[in-house]
């Protein structure tokens, strides 16, 4: 722990603020994840997950639309947009508290507000990190941030689970409202050391630029594949549904989420311990864990309702795919590639917009079949669908590893 705090002291003030704000942002993930799913199932007809799937689909659909509509705002005022995302997080919690839990309109309203918050948060955050964090410190920055994110995730799901079990989902929204307010106040303390206003570029011009550069085309396709099978997709939703169907209370749900964070921290520390800047050999750890992407949903097909398999599938999806790969490996590669290949800030943020569109496309293509299965009464098809998605995951990891090692060789 002492070594960890020494590493924090070596970071600049802005880097620490970026970590702190991101930790608070991610501390709310269980509230908008499995607890929101549980709440929407209870307000749905016949206790169906259709409302939650509608929320997910509307969230990503609005995400894609806002991605284009907010381009000029995000390009001209990334810092202000980043801070505005916390304001809309507060608005979202007020909506949860005061809007009746109608199974038709509630998912659409929350889907729109969460998409607005996400659009104003993620791209400005990625841009600020590219500007404020040097490439030689990026690996340490991302690892430290993820460790703190997962540490907070140990406590928050249990706390929120207890609040929900005792006082209801709306009361837990008050806790998240306070977190969002603190997050907003912290973001105001950030003082950029580099200019944040960016000159205009058209998306068509940026698309032509991306098409002309092989490395950028590769990152866009990887984003689509990630959206289809790895982050915010049917694979993760099915893992949540399996867990929900296997547990009996919100406290139990929160406890398993906390256990997931413990596993994540262990994996991140192992990854950090064995990773070398020259060759990133510890990425082989992820290779060794990837076959489970197919084996786990297959196990759930053969042993439906198995409590242990449901827990392992949920932990694997969040710890290995969500944190170890997406946060510790892909984020470093993606940001390094952008900084290496794109030297114009205007192009860089526009390419982030294209990446968001490609990612959203993958997610929508993933969720639509799942929603249709439940709507048509074929919920037993969801696991075979996810097995098909799982085949994509090792391909994405292999392509990222190949690209990252190629990028490392270019740096020498």
C-alpha positions as CSV (number, residue, x, y, z in Angstrom):
1,X,0.0,0.0,0.0
2,X,2.9,2.3,0.8
3,X,4.4,1.7,-2.7
4,X,1.0,2.5,-4.2
5,X,0.8,5.9,-2.5
6,X,4.4,6.6,-3.5
7,X,3.4,6.0,-7.2
8,X,0.4,8.4,-6.7
9,X,2.7,11.1,-5.4
10,X,4.7,10.8,-8.6
11,X,1.7,11.7,-10.7
12,X,0.8,15.3,-11.4
13,X,-2.2,17.0,-9.8
14,X,-4.2,16.8,-13.0
15,X,-3.5,13.1,-13.3
16,X,-4.7,12.5,-9.8
17,X,-7.9,14.5,-10.4
18,X,-8.6,12.5,-13.6
19,X,-8.2,9.3,-11.6
20,X,-10.4,10.5,-8.7
21,X,-13.2,11.7,-11.0
22,X,-13.1,8.4,-12.9
23,X,-13.2,6.4,-9.6
24,X,-16.3,8.3,-8.6
25,X,-17.8,7.8,-12.0
26,X,-17.2,4.1,-11.9
27,X,-18.4,3.7,-8.3
28,X,-21.9,4.2,-9.7
29,X,-21.6,1.4,-12.2
30,X,-23.4,-1.3,-10.2
31,X,-26.3,1.1,-9.6
32,X,-26.8,1.7,-13.4
33,X,-25.9,-2.0,-14.1
34,X,-27.2,-5.0,-12.3
35,X,-29.3,-3.1,-9.8
36,X,-31.0,-1.1,-12.5
37,X,-31.7,-4.4,-14.3
38,X,-33.2,-5.9,-11.2
39,X,-35.4,-2.8,-10.7
40,X,-36.6,-2.8,-14.4
41,X,-37.4,-6.5,-14.2
42,X,-39.6,-5.8,-11.2
43,X,-41.5,-3.0,-13.0
44,X,-41.9,-5.0,-16.2
45,X,-44.9,-7.1,-17.3
46,X,-44.3,-10.8,-16.3
47,X,-41.0,-9.8,-14.7
48,X,-39.3,-9.8,-18.1
49,X,-35.9,-8.2,-18.8
50,X,-37.4,-6.6,-21.9
51,X,-37.5,-3.1,-20.2
52,X,-33.8,-3.4,-19.3
53,X,-32.9,-4.5,-22.8
54,X,-35.0,-1.6,-24.2
55,X,-33.0,0.7,-21.9
56,X,-29.7,-0.7,-23.1
57,X,-30.7,-0.4,-26.8
58,X,-32.1,3.1,-26.4
59,X,-29.0,4.1,-24.5
60,X,-26.7,3.0,-27.3
61,X,-29.0,4.4,-30.0
62,X,-29.1,7.8,-28.4
63,X,-25.4,7.4,-27.8
64,X,-24.8,7.1,-31.6
65,X,-27.1,10.0,-32.4
66,X,-25.6,12.3,-29.7
67,X,-22.2,11.3,-30.9
68,X,-22.8,13.2,-34.1
69,X,-25.0,16.0,-32.8
70,X,-22.6,17.0,-30.0
71,X,-19.5,16.9,-32.2
72,X,-19.0,20.7,-32.3
73,X,-19.6,21.1,-28.6
74,X,-17.2,18.3,-27.6
75,X,-14.6,19.6,-30.0
76,X,-14.8,23.2,-29.0
77,X,-15.3,22.8,-25.3
78,X,-14.1,19.3,-24.1
79,X,-13.4,20.4,-20.6
80,X,-16.8,22.1,-20.1
81,X,-18.5,19.1,-21.7
82,X,-16.6,16.7,-19.3
83,X,-17.9,18.8,-16.3
84,X,-21.4,19.0,-17.8
85,X,-21.6,15.2,-17.8
86,X,-21.5,15.2,-14.0
87,X,-24.4,17.7,-14.0
88,X,-26.5,15.3,-16.2
89,X,-25.5,12.5,-13.9
90,X,-27.2,14.5,-11.1
91,X,-30.2,15.1,-13.4
92,X,-30.4,11.4,-14.1
93,X,-30.6,10.6,-10.4
94,X,-33.3,13.2,-9.9
95,X,-35.2,11.5,-12.7
96,X,-34.9,8.1,-11.0
97,X,-36.1,9.6,-7.7
98,X,-39.1,11.4,-9.1
99,X,-40.2,9.7,-12.3
100,X,-42.6,6.8,-11.7
101,X,-41.1,3.4,-12.7
102,X,-43.2,3.0,-15.8
103,X,-42.0,0.0,-17.9
104,X,-42.6,1.9,-21.2
105,X,-41.3,5.4,-20.7
106,X,-38.9,5.0,-17.8
107,X,-36.3,2.9,-19.8
108,X,-36.4,5.5,-22.7
109,X,-35.9,8.5,-20.4
110,X,-33.1,6.9,-18.4
111,X,-31.6,5.6,-21.6
112,X,-31.5,9.2,-23.1
113,X,-30.0,10.8,-19.9
114,X,-27.4,8.1,-19.4
115,X,-26.4,8.4,-23.1
116,X,-26.1,12.2,-22.7
117,X,-23.9,11.7,-19.6
118,X,-21.7,9.1,-21.3
119,X,-21.2,11.2,-24.5
120,X,-20.2,14.3,-22.5
121,X,-17.9,12.2,-20.2
122,X,-16.0,9.6,-22.1
123,X,-14.7,11.4,-25.2
124,X,-13.6,14.6,-23.3
125,X,-12.1,12.3,-20.6
126,X,-10.1,10.3,-23.2
127,X,-9.0,13.6,-24.9
128,X,-7.9,15.1,-21.5
129,X,-6.0,11.9,-20.7
130,X,-4.2,12.0,-24.0
131,X,-3.2,15.6,-23.4
132,X,-2.3,15.4,-19.7
133,X,-0.8,11.9,-19.4
134,X,2.5,11.3,-21.2
135,X,3.0,8.0,-23.1
136,X,5.7,6.8,-20.7
137,X,3.4,7.1,-17.7
138,X,0.2,5.9,-19.4
139,X,0.6,2.3,-18.4
140,X,1.1,3.2,-14.7
141,X,-1.7,5.7,-14.9
142,X,-4.2,3.2,-16.3
143,X,-3.2,0.5,-13.9
144,X,-3.4,2.7,-10.8
145,X,-6.7,4.1,-11.9
146,X,-8.2,0.7,-12.5
147,X,-7.0,-0.6,-9.1
148,X,-8.7,2.3,-7.3
149,X,-11.8,1.9,-9.4
150,X,-12.1,-1.7,-8.4
151,X,-11.3,-1.0,-4.8
152,X,-14.2,1.4,-4.6
153,X,-16.3,-1.2,-6.4
154,X,-15.7,-3.6,-3.5
155,X,-17.6,-1.4,-1.1
156,X,-20.2,0.4,-3.2
157,X,-22.2,-2.6,-4.4
158,X,-22.6,-3.9,-0.9
159,X,-23.6,-0.4,0.4
160,X,-26.1,0.1,-2.4
161,X,-27.4,-3.4,-2.0
162,X,-28.2,-2.8,1.7
163,X,-29.8,0.6,0.9
164,X,-31.9,-0.9,-1.9
165,X,-33.0,-3.9,0.3
166,X,-33.9,-1.5,3.2
167,X,-35.3,1.6,1.5
168,X,-35.7,0.9,-2.2
169,X,-34.0,1.8,-5.5
170,X,-35.1,5.4,-5.4
171,X,-33.4,6.0,-2.0
172,X,-30.1,4.5,-3.3
173,X,-30.3,7.1,-6.1
174,X,-29.8,9.7,-3.4
175,X,-26.4,8.1,-2.5
176,X,-25.4,8.2,-6.2
177,X,-26.7,11.8,-6.4
178,X,-24.2,12.8,-3.6
179,X,-21.4,11.0,-5.4
180,X,-22.1,12.8,-8.7
181,X,-22.1,16.2,-6.9
182,X,-18.7,15.5,-5.3
183,X,-17.5,14.3,-8.8
184,X,-18.6,17.7,-10.3
185,X,-16.8,19.7,-7.6
186,X,-13.6,17.7,-8.2
187,X,-13.7,18.2,-11.9
188,X,-13.8,22.0,-11.4
189,X,-10.4,21.8,-9.8
190,X,-8.7,20.5,-13.0
191,X,-6.6,23.1,-14.7
192,X,-5.4,21.9,-18.1
193,X,-1.7,22.3,-18.9
194,X,-2.4,22.1,-22.7
195,X,-4.9,23.9,-24.8
196,X,-8.3,22.1,-25.0
197,X,-10.1,24.0,-27.7
198,X,-9.8,22.3,-31.0
199,X,-10.3,23.7,-34.5
200,X,-13.1,22.2,-36.6
201,X,-12.8,19.2,-38.9
202,X,-15.7,17.6,-40.7
203,X,-16.5,13.9,-40.0
204,X,-16.3,13.2,-43.8
205,X,-12.8,14.7,-43.9
206,X,-11.8,12.6,-40.8
207,X,-13.3,9.5,-42.3
208,X,-11.2,9.9,-45.4
209,X,-8.1,10.4,-43.1
210,X,-9.0,7.2,-41.3
211,X,-9.5,5.2,-44.4
212,X,-6.1,6.3,-45.7
213,X,-4.3,5.1,-42.5
214,X,-4.2,1.4,-41.9
215,X,-3.5,1.7,-38.1
216,X,-6.6,3.9,-37.6
217,X,-8.8,1.6,-39.7
218,X,-7.6,-1.2,-37.5
219,X,-8.6,0.6,-34.3
220,X,-12.1,1.3,-35.7
221,X,-12.7,-2.4,-36.6
222,X,-11.5,-3.4,-33.2
223,X,-14.0,-1.0,-31.6
224,X,-16.8,-2.6,-33.6
225,X,-15.8,-6.1,-32.5
226,X,-15.4,-5.0,-28.9
227,X,-18.9,-3.5,-29.0
228,X,-20.3,-6.7,-30.5
229,X,-18.8,-9.2,-28.0
230,X,-17.1,-7.5,-25.1
231,X,-18.3,-4.2,-23.6
232,X,-21.9,-3.3,-23.1
233,X,-23.1,-6.2,-25.3
234,X,-25.3,-9.3,-25.1
235,X,-22.5,-11.3,-23.5
236,X,-22.4,-9.0,-20.4
237,X,-26.2,-8.7,-20.3
238,X,-26.6,-12.5,-20.3
239,X,-24.0,-12.8,-17.5
240,X,-26.1,-10.3,-15.4
241,X,-29.3,-12.1,-16.1
242,X,-27.8,-15.4,-15.1
243,X,-26.6,-13.9,-11.9
244,X,-30.0,-12.2,-11.2
245,X,-31.8,-15.5,-11.7
246,X,-29.5,-17.3,-9.4
247,X,-29.6,-14.9,-6.4
248,X,-32.3,-14.1,-3.9
249,X,-31.6,-10.5,-2.8
250,X,-30.0,-7.2,-3.7
251,X,-27.5,-7.6,-0.9
252,X,-26.4,-10.9,-2.5
253,X,-26.1,-9.2,-5.9
254,X,-24.0,-6.5,-4.3
255,X,-21.7,-9.0,-2.5
256,X,-21.0,-10.9,-5.7
257,X,-20.2,-7.6,-7.5
258,X,-17.8,-6.8,-4.6
259,X,-16.1,-10.2,-5.0
260,X,-15.7,-9.5,-8.7
261,X,-13.8,-6.3,-7.8
262,X,-11.4,-8.3,-5.5
263,X,-10.7,-10.8,-8.4
264,X,-10.1,-7.8,-10.7
265,X,-7.6,-6.2,-8.4
266,X,-5.7,-9.4,-8.1
267,X,-5.6,-9.9,-11.8
268,X,-4.5,-6.2,-12.4
269,X,-1.7,-6.5,-9.8
270,X,-0.5,-9.7,-11.5
271,X,-0.7,-8.0,-14.9
272,X,1.2,-5.0,-13.6
273,X,3.8,-7.2,-11.9
274,X,4.7,-9.2,-15.0
275,X,4.3,-6.7,-17.8
276,X,7.4,-5.3,-19.4
277,X,7.4,-2.1,-21.6
278,X,9.5,-3.9,-24.3
279,X,7.3,-6.9,-25.0
280,X,4.1,-6.8,-22.9
281,X,4.6,-10.5,-22.2
282,X,2.0,-10.5,-19.5
283,X,-0.7,-10.1,-22.1
284,X,-0.2,-13.8,-22.5
285,X,-2.0,-14.0,-19.1
286,X,-5.1,-12.7,-21.0
287,X,-4.6,-15.3,-23.8
288,X,-4.6,-18.1,-21.2
289,X,-8.0,-16.8,-19.8
290,X,-9.7,-16.3,-23.2
291,X,-10.9,-19.8,-23.9
292,X,-13.4,-19.4,-21.0
293,X,-15.4,-17.0,-23.1
294,X,-16.8,-20.0,-25.0
295,X,-16.7,-22.6,-22.2
296,X,-18.7,-20.5,-19.6
297,X,-21.8,-19.9,-21.7
298,X,-21.6,-23.6,-22.9
299,X,-21.5,-24.7,-19.2
300,X,-24.6,-22.5,-18.5
301,X,-26.4,-24.3,-21.4
302,X,-25.6,-27.7,-20.1
303,X,-26.2,-26.8,-16.4
304,X,-29.0,-24.1,-16.4
305,X,-29.6,-22.3,-13.2
306,X,-26.3,-23.4,-11.7
307,X,-25.4,-20.8,-9.0
308,X,-21.6,-21.4,-9.2
309,X,-21.5,-21.2,-13.0
310,X,-23.6,-18.0,-12.9
311,X,-21.1,-16.4,-10.5
312,X,-18.1,-17.5,-12.4
313,X,-19.6,-16.2,-15.7
314,X,-20.4,-12.8,-14.1
315,X,-16.9,-12.4,-12.5
316,X,-15.2,-13.5,-15.7
317,X,-17.1,-11.1,-17.9
318,X,-16.4,-8.1,-15.6
319,X,-13.0,-8.9,-14.3
320,X,-11.2,-10.5,-17.3
321,X,-13.0,-9.0,-20.3
322,X,-14.2,-5.7,-18.8
323,X,-11.2,-4.7,-16.7
324,X,-8.2,-6.7,-17.5
325,X,-8.6,-6.5,-21.3
326,X,-10.6,-3.4,-22.0
327,X,-9.2,-1.1,-19.3
328,X,-5.6,-2.4,-18.8
329,X,-4.7,-3.6,-22.3
330,X,-7.0,-2.0,-25.0
331,X,-7.1,1.5,-23.4
332,X,-3.3,1.7,-23.4
333,X,-3.0,0.4,-27.0
334,X,-5.8,2.6,-28.3
335,X,-4.5,5.8,-26.8
336,X,-0.9,5.1,-27.7
337,X,-2.0,4.3,-31.3
338,X,-3.9,7.6,-31.5
339,X,-1.0,9.6,-30.1
340,X,1.5,7.9,-32.3
341,X,-0.5,8.0,-35.6
342,X,-2.6,11.2,-35.2
343,X,-0.7,14.4,-34.5
344,X,-3.5,16.8,-35.2
345,X,-5.8,17.3,-32.2
346,X,-8.8,18.0,-34.4
347,X,-8.4,14.7,-36.2
348,X,-7.8,12.9,-33.0
349,X,-11.1,13.9,-31.3
350,X,-13.0,13.3,-34.6
351,X,-11.5,9.8,-34.8
352,X,-12.6,9.2,-31.2
353,X,-16.1,10.1,-32.5
354,X,-15.8,7.6,-35.3
355,X,-14.6,5.0,-32.8
356,X,-17.7,5.7,-30.7
357,X,-19.9,5.2,-33.7
358,X,-18.2,1.9,-34.6
359,X,-18.4,0.7,-30.9
360,X,-22.1,1.7,-30.7
361,X,-22.8,-0.2,-34.0
362,X,-21.3,-3.4,-32.5
363,X,-23.3,-3.1,-29.3
364,X,-26.6,-2.5,-31.2
365,X,-26.0,-5.4,-33.5
366,X,-25.3,-7.5,-30.4
367,X,-28.4,-6.5,-28.3
368,X,-31.1,-6.4,-31.0
369,X,-31.2,-10.3,-31.4
370,X,-31.3,-10.7,-27.7
371,X,-34.2,-8.3,-27.3
372,X,-36.1,-10.0,-30.1
373,X,-35.6,-13.5,-28.5
374,X,-37.2,-12.2,-25.3
375,X,-39.9,-10.3,-27.1
376,X,-40.9,-13.4,-29.2
377,X,-40.7,-15.7,-26.1
378,X,-37.5,-17.5,-27.1
379,X,-35.4,-16.6,-24.1
380,X,-33.8,-20.1,-24.1
381,X,-31.9,-19.0,-27.2
382,X,-29.9,-16.3,-25.4
383,X,-27.0,-18.6,-24.3
384,X,-26.4,-20.1,-27.8
385,X,-26.4,-16.6,-29.1
386,X,-23.7,-15.6,-26.6
387,X,-21.6,-18.7,-27.5
388,X,-21.5,-17.2,-31.0
389,X,-20.4,-13.9,-29.7
390,X,-17.8,-15.6,-27.5
391,X,-16.0,-16.9,-30.6
392,X,-15.3,-13.2,-31.5
393,X,-13.5,-12.4,-28.3
394,X,-10.2,-14.3,-28.7
395,X,-10.0,-12.8,-32.3
396,X,-10.2,-9.3,-30.9
397,X,-7.6,-10.0,-28.2
398,X,-5.3,-11.6,-30.8
399,X,-5.6,-8.6,-33.2
400,X,-5.0,-6.1,-30.3
401,X,-2.0,-8.1,-29.1
402,X,-0.5,-8.2,-32.6
403,X,-1.1,-4.5,-33.1
404,X,0.3,-3.6,-29.7
405,X,3.5,-5.5,-30.2
406,X,3.9,-4.0,-33.6
407,X,3.5,-0.5,-32.0
408,X,6.0,-1.4,-29.3
409,X,8.6,-2.4,-32.0
410,X,8.0,0.9,-33.8
411,X,8.9,2.8,-30.5
412,X,12.4,1.3,-30.2
